[in-house]
Amino acid sequence: MTEDARKAIDEVLANWVEGLRQGDVAALNTLCTEDAIQLPPDREIIRGRQKIKESHAEAVQMGVKDAIITERELSVSGDIAYETGNYIEKFHPEGKEPFEIKGKYLIIYKHTADGWKIHREIWNILPPQQ
């Protein structure tokens, strides 16, 4: 993996986390390819940048305020990169107590004319610790 690709992908992830923290759906949307796909837990496949924008807006509306990546592994092969890891997502819903969830994820990045973009994304929520 080239160091340039790793730095660029690190920046995409950092921008995604910052966009989430700021509730900036438009910024989140620019990080995806036009034909990106999300595979969220307990939902149908979300296809395309516009539908993903709607998904991000729903997350912000639900009170998602932060995502902390707790473990991460990245591999690049040509114009495709694969990232796996664990995360903690923090929620602050209006009028309710804050809470967090833990989960795992897989992101497939694609190198485009506009740089590295999120092309496929799947995540799963882990059961609460007893």
C-alpha positions, 0 to 999 in steps of 0.5 A: 500500500502506498503511503499516499493512498493511506494518507488520502483514505485516512483523510476521508475517514477523518472528514466523515467523522468530522462531518458527523460531529458537525451534522453536515450531511452535505459534507458527508455526501461528498465523501461517497461515490455516485453509485455508493451502497450502504448496507445498514443493520435491519434495513434494506440496501441503500443505493446511490448518493442521494439516498445515502444523503437521506440516510445521513440526514436521518442519523443526524436527526436521531441525534448521532453526534460522534463516531470513535473508531476503536480499531482499524485495519486498512488494505489497498489494492490498486484503485480499491481499498478495504477497511475493517474496524470497530466503532463507538457511536454517540447519540444525544437525542433531543429531550432524552438521555445520551447513549452510545452503541458499539459495532463493527464495520467494513468500508470499501473505498474506490479511487476516482477522478476526484480521489478516494471515495466511500464506495460500499459500507456495511456496519453491524451493532454489537449487543450491549455488554452485560 
